[in-house]
């Protein structure tokens, strides 16, 4: 049971890390991409756009916090 708990903590830290909004954005983008791809729309560009936007927003928030 201890190993399962350690695995859960590791996965949480690996996926969520310091900023949960990036992980949530990627999950939402994956769901939207899945839905649109199954309806016949070409959406290969959506995930890189969401990741770049999420990282940019995360960097802006981090630098604002460090400037205070």
C-alpha positions as CSV (number, residue, x, y, z in Angstrom):
1,X,0.0,0.0,0.0
2,X,2.9,2.3,0.7
3,X,4.2,1.9,-2.8
4,X,0.8,2.7,-4.3
5,X,0.7,5.9,-2.2
6,X,4.2,6.9,-3.3
7,X,3.3,6.3,-6.9
8,X,0.2,8.5,-6.5
9,X,2.3,11.3,-5.0
10,X,4.9,11.0,-7.7
11,X,2.4,11.1,-10.5
12,X,0.6,14.1,-8.9
13,X,3.9,16.0,-8.6
14,X,5.0,15.0,-12.1
15,X,1.8,15.9,-13.9
16,X,0.6,18.9,-11.8
17,X,3.9,20.2,-10.5
18,X,4.0,23.8,-9.5
19,X,1.2,25.1,-11.6
20,X,-2.1,23.1,-11.8
21,X,-3.5,25.5,-14.4
22,X,-1.1,24.1,-17.1
23,X,-2.1,20.5,-16.4
24,X,-5.8,21.5,-16.5
25,X,-5.3,23.4,-19.7
26,X,-3.7,20.4,-21.4
27,X,-6.5,18.1,-20.2
28,X,-9.1,20.5,-21.6
29,X,-7.2,20.9,-24.9
30,X,-6.9,17.1,-25.3
31,X,-10.6,16.7,-24.8
32,X,-11.4,19.4,-27.3
33,X,-8.9,18.0,-29.8
34,X,-10.4,14.5,-29.4
35,X,-13.9,15.8,-29.9
36,X,-13.0,17.9,-33.0
37,X,-10.8,15.3,-34.5
38,X,-13.7,12.7,-34.3
39,X,-16.0,15.2,-36.0
40,X,-13.6,15.5,-39.0
41,X,-11.9,18.8,-38.2
42,X,-8.1,19.0,-38.6
43,X,-6.9,20.3,-35.2
44,X,-3.2,19.3,-35.0
45,X,-2.3,22.9,-34.3
46,X,-4.5,23.2,-31.1
47,X,-2.2,21.4,-28.6
48,X,1.0,23.4,-29.4
49,X,-1.0,26.6,-29.2
50,X,-2.5,25.7,-25.8
51,X,0.9,24.6,-24.4
52,X,2.6,27.8,-25.6
53,X,-0.1,29.9,-24.2
54,X,-0.2,28.1,-20.9
55,X,3.6,28.3,-20.5
56,X,3.5,32.0,-21.3
57,X,0.8,32.7,-18.8
58,X,2.6,30.7,-16.2
59,X,5.8,32.6,-16.7
60,X,4.0,35.9,-16.5
61,X,2.4,34.9,-13.2
62,X,5.7,33.6,-11.8
63,X,7.6,36.8,-12.7
64,X,4.9,39.0,-11.2
65,X,5.1,37.0,-7.9
66,X,8.9,37.2,-7.8
67,X,8.8,41.0,-8.4
68,X,6.7,41.7,-5.3
